[in-house]
Amino acid sequence: MTGCREKIPPPDKEELLTSVVWGETNATITDPELYTCVFEPSGEYYTTYKGYETSTYNWRLVNDISLFFDQSVVEITKLTPTILEYRGDASFLGIPYKVTYHLQALNETVAVTIGFSDLEMTSARLHGVIRSCSSSGTVFEYGPTASYGQTSGVIAFPGPVHKHVNKELTGLNPGTTYHYRIRLENEEGTYYGPDRTVRTYHDQTVTDADNNVYYTTVIGSQTWMAENLRTTKYRDGTSIPGIKDNEAWSTQSVPAFCWPDNDSVANSRSGAIYNWYTVSTGKLCPVGWHVPSGPEWSVLFSFMSGRETELVEGDYYNYNDYLSNPGLNQTGFSADMAWMRDAAGYFNGNTYSHFWSGSEINGNEARYAMIFYDYSAVNQGSKRSGLQVRCIKD
């Protein structure tokens, strides 16, 4: 990181506001790098947490004092090239009062390589976070070695910026490890993020009864589907009953499936949700594959102990501390924090990945696997619950 050149003297307050990235400090926020904001000359204002956008408004300055954010207004009490202070209305237990916000200019340029998502056989999407006071251009360098040799298209910003950026790479070779990093150029110089690696899926795929094609990945001695199962048919072509109604789902003791939130269009790529009675048929996975048993999940978790992050796909559009881990999804298993349906038929968004096993506990319960960024385990739950499925090769 290094400094942006301070503009002295700015001709007016509007240019002062739009010349830098601002970081907030107060009694509880002592690090101005955490919560930042940008006043774009176009009239858009956005806030971020560690470079990830949290809110967006329109802004305008009236009489060099009144600062409007959409329908609200605050009063600027101090504005210099390095300090911004303004007062606005707040309330506590219905009691109104005035609060003063303190911000300071962040004049350092930042370029951070984060990770990858949307992994395919010949493509991947790369992610990073950048910050610049002046107009800038950002690319991702990539190649089979840390010498890179290729670059993505340029992501250009005309003025101050602090945000998450991403770019899709296409035309990659299957089953190949690529090094990559982010590069930012502005009027102060050229800045590089740390080196990261991504391995594309190889061309060994598997197809289900609906002709959905799945990537696969080898982890230790096991070969796994790298995507959640989304078939609506058994391997013999027989349709699996689909149930949307909550009450009907909760009373099922026979096979059934649904789509997350009953939305097959928006959620088909996330995979279908199945009750355990569907798993117990032994016909859910394609020929040569099966739903893993509890012990087979345990083999995976033992092999990946302490490295669970390498099984998980990152959500790069919402900040989380795990995103800084360079091992994120290095296995290509791509477990995501997907949907489940409880035994009462209600949908829930997960902070964990949940997958069925083929292992029965008793007449009411079966084992399932849980995966998080720093945790994995085999647990047990109601057979009426709806979970997602990964298949393992025989």
Buried (B, 14 or more C-beta within 10 A) or exposed (E): EEEBEBBEEBEEBBEBBBBBBBBBBEEEEEEBBBBBBBBBEEEEBBBBEBBBBBEEBEBBBEEEBEBBBEEEBBEBEEBEBBEBBBEBEEEEEEEEEEEEBBBBBBBBBBBBBBBBBBBBBBBBBBBBBBBBBBBBBBBBBBEEEEEBEBBBEEBEBEBBBBBBBBBBBEEBEBEBEBBBBBBBBBEBEEBEBEEBBBBBBBEBBBEBBEEBEBBBBBBEEBBBBBBBBBBBBBBEEEEBEEBEEBEEBBEBEEBBBBBBBBEBEEBBEBBBBBBBBBBBBEBBBBEEBBBBBBEBBBBBBEEBEEBBBBBBBBEBEEBBEBBBBBBBBBBBBBBBBBBBBBBEBEBEEBEBBBBBBBBBEEEBBBBBBBBBBEEBBBEBBBBBBBBBBBBBBE
